[in-house]
Structures are given as structure tokens and as C-alpha cells.
């Protein structure tokens, strides 16, 4: 019975039907109760899956309609088709020539990797798996508004909201995602402080914070500290083990 009530509560939250007080209650439980968070993620995944099935069905209907339509290219003159074919062949040869030139240049420089490019190659903002996106715009809490900006990739707004949120909310997940937003926005010093705090608590997001702190060090061109953290991850059994090993090879 309790689980049925939780399911109804989560569904109402995802539909944006809860007021600010009830929304806060859900968010608190997501941050503090692992079982509730897992149930929430299952329901969210199921809901998104249904949406994708509907979208797939619509696409299939469109494909069937388009199958019967005449291809506009078949009505064009043969000479024009040949002309465009020649253009494509020429473009392909040019592309191959460019690739060959770039490859030769890379080989001529040896196997040395420009460390300054590694951050861009490996950095991807960590997906928000804690605070769901609600549909209603009424009574939206500061927490929801902050993570909505984060989800939208609007890190300028997200940072402004995290500045406000972190004054009153120092939960680990808030500090972790705040650090990612600051890093995206170029504030590596703020990122450094927040991620170190998360790691030192040895709780949730410790492994993720270690990975992102290593990337933050790379962005700051502090390669010694970056290598130290990557070696720690490379010797672990975490999901970041292989990435850390790969990145370390490129840094040597």
C-alpha cells in the first residue's frame, strides 16, 4: 500500500500536479532515500519509454506515407544526375586528400598528444539523475529551476541559481552538480573547492567527483594532480577505470 502511494505521488510529481510543499517532499526523499529514488527512476524510465513508443509509431506511419511518394530526383534530366555524381566523386577525392594530409602531419609529429585538447575530448556534463523535470511552471522550487537550467545546458543561468541555492542547500548532490555547472562556465576554482568537499566526505558521488576533478585539473593544466587522480581510478573497479587508463596513456 505504501509503495502504491509512492507511485501515485511520483506520477503526480512528473505530471507537475503537486504544489510547492509536496514537490519539496518528493525532492527531499529523492536525495535521502535510495529505494524511493530507484522507484522514481523506474517510473520515469517507463513514462519516457511510452512516449518514445508513441513517437516511433508516428514515424512508422510517416514512412508508410512517404513510400508511395514519387522521388523528385527521378524526374530530373539524366545529365543533371551525372553532373551531381561527378561533383560528389570530386568532393570525395578532395576529402581523401585532406584526410591523407592531416594523417601525414599527425604522424610526422610522432605520437605526442596535445594535452590541452584532452579536456574537450573527455568532458561531458554528468546527467541529472536526481531532480526530475516537472511540466508545470507553477510553484516551481529553486531546486527545480536550477536543475532545469542545468538540463537545458544553460550553464550561465544554472551558475547564478546554484550561487543562490548553495547558500541554503549544501547536500552532496547539489554541490556535485553545481561543480559541473561551474566547470562548464569556466570557473575552475569554484569547481575545485566543491569537488574536493564531495570527495572528502566519502559518500555519494565520490567516484564521479574524482573523475571530474581530474578533468578540472587538466583544464587548469595541472597535469600532475590530474594523473594522480586518474591513477587512483585506473586501479579501481569503478565504471571510470577504463576511461582513466585510456586518458593516462594519452597524457604520457
Buried (B, 14 or more C-beta within 10 A) or exposed (E): EEEEEBBEBBEBBBEBEBEEEBBBBBBEBBBEEEEBBEBBBEBBEEBEEEEEEEEEEEEEEEEEEEEEEEEEEEEEEEEEEEEEEEEEEEEEEEEEEEEEEEEEEEEEEEEEBEEEEBBEEBBEBBEBEBBBEBEBEEBBBEBBBBBBBBBEEBBEBBBBBBBEBBEEBEBBBBBBBBBBBBBBBEBBEBBBEBBBBBBEEEEBBBBBBBBBBBBBBBBBEBBEBBBEBBBBBBEEEBEBBEBBBEBBEBBE
